[in-house]
Amino acid sequence: MFKKFQPSTDIAGHTPVKSSVQRSIRAAALAQWKIEPETLEAIWPKKEGLVHVKCREHISIYTVQGEPILFQHFDGPLYPTLRLLHKYPFMLPMVKVDRGAIRFLLAGAHMMCPGLTSAGGYLPPANEALPTGTPVAIYAEGKEHAVGVGITKLSTEEMRTINKGVGVETVTYLGDDLWALQTL
């Protein structure tokens, strides 16, 4: 999504978000992410205005004091930026890929089921199974912080049983152009 993102050409405009829309975004973030209202208040204080940065391909980036904190594609789920995920690693459910998939992930590839189900990979247990379309933090075997954010294309139980094809579609990853942006 942010593989060839250039702020000078890909940003259409900056718009302050109305307070009613901010409340709906705040409610959506609390519903989608595993965070408490106090944590969201620390990330994005109610007194701070949210700025909507419209980008190409229907991507919306939301910034607080110029720092990107979350983004959205069309009207899909809200994703935290990778920098925010490093500060608050518990925000999204975790999946882990094995060592062999790291170089492909850092090149922007989607994560295949065998990389998630192998000995070095990790999927949540059956009692915490994730449905299709869930935003997840992608970790790598042997690494402390998340190396990407993605969305599940199959449920975690289907990933275990089918074990073929794309399991997690990568949305942003360490080293892409959104990661390179400190401020907008």
C-alpha positions as a printed NumPy array, in Angstrom:
array([[  0.   ,   0.   ,   0.   ],
       [  2.871,   2.382,   0.797],
       [  5.539,   0.83 ,  -1.416],
       [  5.986,   3.828,  -3.73 ],
       [  4.426,   6.565,  -1.638],
       [  5.731,  10.072,  -2.302],
       [  4.173,  12.813,  -0.141],
       [  4.854,  15.474,  -2.788],
       [  2.733,  13.728,  -5.438],
       [  0.475,  11.281,  -3.569],
       [ -1.106,  13.613,  -1.005],
       [ -4.208,  15.424,  -2.251],
       [ -4.818,  17.603,   0.814],
       [ -4.931,  18.112,   4.564],
       [ -8.294,  18.686,   6.231],
       [ -9.113,  19.158,   9.913],
       [-11.644,  16.54 ,  11.03 ],
       [-14.942,  17.686,  12.553],
       [-15.454,  16.776,  16.205],
       [-18.421,  14.501,  15.398],
       [-16.294,  12.54 ,  12.927],
       [-13.462,  12.426,  15.475],
       [-15.83 ,  10.832,  17.992],
       [-16.831,   8.163,  15.457],
       [-13.176,   7.444,  14.586],
       [-12.347,   7.232,  18.305],
       [-15.249,   4.799,  18.865],
       [-14.192,   2.692,  15.858],
       [-10.592,   2.524,  17.121],
       [-11.749,   1.421,  20.579],
       [-13.99 ,  -1.246,  19.022],
       [-11.36 ,  -2.604,  16.605],
       [ -8.199,  -2.435,  18.719],
       [ -7.465,  -4.075,  22.058],
       [ -6.882,  -0.841,  23.986],
       [ -8.474,   0.999,  26.871],
       [ -9.918,   4.517,  26.491],
       [ -7.103,   5.862,  28.694],
       [ -4.494,   4.475,  26.287],
       [ -6.263,   6.055,  23.318],
       [ -6.366,   9.324,  25.277],
       [ -2.57 ,   9.108,  25.714],
       [ -2.108,   8.459,  21.989],
       [ -4.628,  11.024,  20.826],
       [ -5.783,  13.547,  23.46 ],
       [ -9.372,  14.756,  23.063],
       [ -8.216,  18.373,  22.993],
       [ -5.884,  17.684,  20.064],
       [ -7.335,  18.081,  16.615],
       [ -7.14 ,  15.226,  14.144],
       [ -6.043,  16.049,  10.586],
       [ -7.233,  13.929,   7.672],
       [ -4.568,  13.57 ,   4.977],
       [ -6.182,  12.404,   1.731],
       [ -3.895,  10.282,  -0.433],
       [ -4.034,   8.437,  -3.745],
       [ -5.849,   5.101,  -4.076],
       [ -8.433,   6.125,  -1.428],
       [ -5.976,   5.992,   1.456],
       [ -6.705,   8.22 ,   4.453],
       [ -3.947,   8.977,   6.952],
       [ -4.917,  10.62 ,  10.239],
       [ -2.337,  12.724,  12.03 ],
       [ -2.065,  14.344,  15.469],
       [  0.361,  17.277,  15.645],
       [  1.689,  16.242,  12.234],
       [  2.556,  12.677,  13.344],
       [  0.694,   9.895,  11.488],
       [ -1.089,   7.692,  14.03 ],
       [ -3.562,   5.67 ,  11.983],
       [ -4.671,   5.073,   8.424],
       [ -7.55 ,   3.541,   6.516],
       [ -8.165,   2.239,   2.989],
       [-11.619,   3.138,   1.621],
       [-13.992,   2.532,   4.562],
       [-12.087,  -0.541,   5.75 ],
       [-10.69 ,  -1.114,   9.237],
       [ -8.465,   1.425,  10.953],
       [ -4.803,   0.421,  11.131],
       [ -2.283,   1.923,  13.56 ],
       [  0.994,   3.033,  12.027],
       [  3.97 ,   0.8  ,  12.722],
       [  5.615,   3.482,  14.871],
       [  2.491,   3.631,  17.059],
       [  2.409,  -0.168,  17.224],
       [  6.005,  -0.155,  18.508],
       [  4.954,   2.168,  21.35 ],
       [  1.815,   0.135,  22.167],
       [  2.521,  -3.465,  21.003],
       [ -0.657,  -4.907,  22.548],
       [ -3.019,  -2.938,  20.267],
       [ -3.498,  -5.638,  17.643],
       [ -3.574,  -9.44 ,  17.784],
       [ -0.209, -10.991,  16.989],
       [  0.862, -13.435,  14.289],
       [  4.485, -14.449,  13.765],
       [  6.337, -15.582,  10.654],
       [  9.381, -17.836,  10.59 ],
       [ 12.906, -16.702,   9.692],
       [ 12.547, -17.685,   6.045],
       [  9.705, -15.224,   5.465],
       [ 11.433, -12.145,   6.95 ],
       [ 13.179, -11.027,   3.768],
       [  9.966, -11.359,   1.779],
       [  8.006,  -9.413,   4.396],
       [ 10.565,  -6.592,   4.364],
       [ 10.169,  -6.449,   0.569],
       [  6.402,  -5.944,   0.959],
       [  5.153,  -9.455,   0.14 ],
       [  1.999, -10.904,   1.645],
       [  2.504, -13.615,   4.266],
       [  1.839, -17.149,   3.119],
       [  0.247, -19.744,   5.398],
       [  3.318, -22.063,   5.575],
       [  5.411, -19.208,   7.051],
       [  2.802, -18.728,   9.782],
       [  2.201, -22.402,  10.601],
       [  5.821, -23.645,  10.595],
       [  7.896, -24.212,  13.749],
       [  9.078, -20.57 ,  13.945],
       [  5.661, -19.103,  13.185],
       [  2.798, -18.387,  15.56 ],
       [ -0.961, -18.216,  15.19 ],
       [ -3.34 , -17.611,  18.102],
       [ -4.71 , -20.789,  19.722],
       [ -8.132, -22.149,  18.742],
       [ -9.907, -20.487,  21.673],
       [ -8.618, -17.061,  20.508],
       [ -9.023, -17.701,  16.763],
       [ -9.114, -14.652,  14.504],
       [-11.758, -14.369,  11.764],
       [-11.097, -13.278,   8.182],
       [-10.568,  -9.539,   7.8  ],
       [ -8.954,  -8.91 ,  11.203],
       [ -6.101,  -6.363,  11.385],
       [ -3.019,  -8.024,  12.91 ],
       [  0.511,  -7.114,  13.977],
       [  3.06 ,  -9.199,  12.083],
       [  6.07 , -10.219,  14.149],
       [  9.139, -12.104,  12.952],
       [ 10.845, -15.037,  14.627],
       [ 13.593, -13.764,  16.919],
       [ 12.546, -10.089,  16.709],
       [ 11.157,  -8.029,  19.586],
       [  9.014,  -5.487,  17.725],
       [  6.391,  -5.84 ,  15.003],
       [  7.782,  -5.725,  11.481],
       [  4.463,  -5.189,   9.743],
       [  0.732,  -4.631,   9.951],
       [ -1.662,  -6.719,   7.909],
       [ -5.159,  -8.074,   7.54 ],
       [ -6.067, -11.754,   7.65 ],
       [ -7.3  , -13.212,   4.365],
       [ -8.262, -16.51 ,   6.014],
       [ -9.305, -17.26 ,   9.562],
       [ -6.501, -18.631,  11.724],
       [ -8.169, -22.054,  11.817],
       [ -8.359, -22.105,   7.993],
       [ -4.659, -21.145,   7.857],
       [ -3.825, -24.201,   9.983],
       [ -5.968, -26.638,   7.981],
       [ -5.454, -25.385,   4.409],
       [ -1.82 , -24.259,   4.9  ],
       [ -1.589, -22.854,   1.345],
       [ -1.856, -19.426,  -0.19 ],
       [ -1.895, -15.976,   1.338],
       [ -2.77 , -15.962,   5.034],
       [ -2.107, -12.32 ,   5.88 ],
       [ -2.131,  -9.456,   3.395],
       [  0.605,  -6.978,   4.316],
       [ -0.629,  -3.385,   4.571],
       [  2.493,  -1.635,   5.875],
       [  5.898,  -2.958,   6.844],
       [  9.213,  -1.879,   8.306],
       [ 11.083,   0.23 ,   5.772],
       [  8.183,   1.206,   3.483],
       [  7.462,   4.843,   2.662],
       [  4.955,   5.312,   5.516],
       [  7.629,   4.139,   7.961],
       [ 10.028,   6.713,   6.496],
       [  7.562,   9.553,   7.194],
       [  8.16 ,  11.085,  10.621],
       [  5.646,  13.891,  10.072],
       [  3.151,  15.008,   7.421]])
